[in-house]
Amino acid sequence: MSSMYIYEPKNGHGLPHDPFNAIVGPRPIGWISTQSQAGLNNLAPYSFFNAFNYVPPIIGFSSIGRKDTLNNIEATGEFVWNLVSADLVEAMNQSCAPFPPEVSEFEATGLEPAPSHLVKPPRVAKAKVAFECRCTEILQLKGISGEKVPTWLILGEVVNVHIDRALLKDGIYQTAHAAHVLRGGGPADYFTLSEDQLFQLFRPA
């Protein structure tokens, strides 16, 4: 028997839990706040999230299925990414409950909103970092057959950045000190960072 487990995703993985997102991980969490055209605030976490460009800074996340976040961004063109740190993980988890569109996750979870500077959606007041963003593209994904799947990739340019000054040492952001929470791949797996996991590796000259 081969030491490698092999499967074609189109035929199913044959395991108790899909390993795909466990392998591509741990991943930063896209904790996205938006505002509807009617002014209702929304907050939801997305596990498929990352940064895609330096200048201009562009981040993106995917919505598997059409959700309030996607609808709000399509309508207003704005969103805010909020850092999930260890002290906010329970609130983040509560914000992913299936609240109806007329219910604000800020109110439902007891999270205080803070005003953004350049966009209308608020930040999470306790988040140590927040990126105010304006949407640049929304792409509905396709499989190799060309058939569209019910997943949308939302990309946005970061137009304003908020960083807790306690996370800056000699002007350098201290990732481990911020206690980022990262999404694993199991049904309930998460990770966080600490100073003892840090090592440095410089690029060849």
Rosetta blueprint (number, residue, H / E / L):
1 M L
2 S L
3 S L
4 M L
5 Y L
6 I L
7 Y L
8 E L
9 P H
10 K H
11 N H
12 G L
13 H L
14 G L
15 L L
16 P L
17 H L
18 D L
19 P L
20 F H
21 N H
22 A H
23 I H
24 V L
25 G L
26 P L
27 R E
28 P E
29 I L
30 G E
31 W E
32 I E
33 S E
34 T E
35 Q E
36 S L
37 Q L
38 A L
39 G L
40 L L
41 N E
42 N E
43 L E
44 A E
45 P E
46 Y E
47 S L
48 F L
49 F E
50 N E
51 A E
52 F E
53 N E
54 Y L
55 V L
56 P L
57 P L
58 I E
59 I E
60 G E
61 F E
62 S E
63 S E
64 I E
65 G L
66 R L
67 K L
68 D H
69 T H
70 L H
71 N H
72 N H
73 I H
74 E H
75 A H
76 T H
77 G L
78 E E
79 F E
80 V E
81 W E
82 N E
83 L L
84 V L
85 S E
86 A H
87 D H
88 L H
89 V H
90 E H
91 A H
92 M H
93 N H
94 Q H
95 S L
96 C L
97 A L
98 P L
99 F L
100 P L
101 P L
102 E L
103 V L
104 S L
105 E H
106 F H
107 E H
108 A H
109 T H
110 G L
111 L L
112 E L
113 P E
114 A E
115 P L
116 S L
117 H L
118 L L
119 V L
120 K L
121 P L
122 P L
123 R E
124 V E
125 A L
126 K L
127 A L
128 K L
129 V E
130 A E
131 F E
132 E E
133 C E
134 R E
135 C E
136 T E
137 E E
138 I E
139 L E
140 Q E
141 L E
142 K E
143 G L
144 I L
145 S L
146 G L
147 E L
148 K E
149 V E
150 P E
151 T E
152 W E
153 L E
154 I E
155 L E
156 G E
157 E E
158 V E
159 V E
160 N E
161 V E
162 H E
163 I E
164 D L
165 R H
166 A H
167 L H
168 L E
169 K E
170 D L
171 G L
172 I E
173 Y E
174 Q L
175 T L
176 A H
177 H H
178 A H
179 A L
180 H E
181 V E
182 L E
183 R E
184 G L
185 G L
186 G L
187 P L
188 A L
189 D L
190 Y E
191 F E
192 T E
193 L L
194 S L
195 E H
196 D H
197 Q H
198 L L
199 F L
200 Q L
201 L L
202 F L
203 R L
204 P L
205 A L
